[in-house]
Amino acid sequence: MRKIYYLKTCSTCQRILKSLPQLETFTLQDIKTEPMTVKQVEEMQALAGSYEVLFSKRATLYKEMGLKNETLTEADFKRYILEHYTFLSRPVIIADGKIFVGNSPKVVAEAQKFIANV
């Protein structure tokens, strides 16, 4: 499976997509217009190892809701990701059984290298 969860309106996501080799082999899902299903989030968690890895603590809602002052469980992370797309650390790139979460230069470079060598 080759899939990318992203936001079409996010310039960082757009820049990363343009930098990926073989982009045409991926299914793209704009998580704002096509919300993620429980099954999709559970599949991401199975590859990532936890919901916390998928969760964006940089989201504006995270601060607005005061979540940084709470101790969140894995169930909380899953619930928030499913409730609002902004809580997913983007983009999430799934390529041939491997997952790359977020937009740090290191993660993007790893994704580019992996995809180019598959």
Protein Blocks (a to p, Z undefined) as FASTA:
>chain_A
ZZddddfklmklmmmmmmpghklmpccddfklmccdfklmmmmmmmnopaklmpcfkbfk
lmmnommmpccdfklmmmmmmmpmklpccddddeehiacedjbfklmmmmmmmmmmZZ
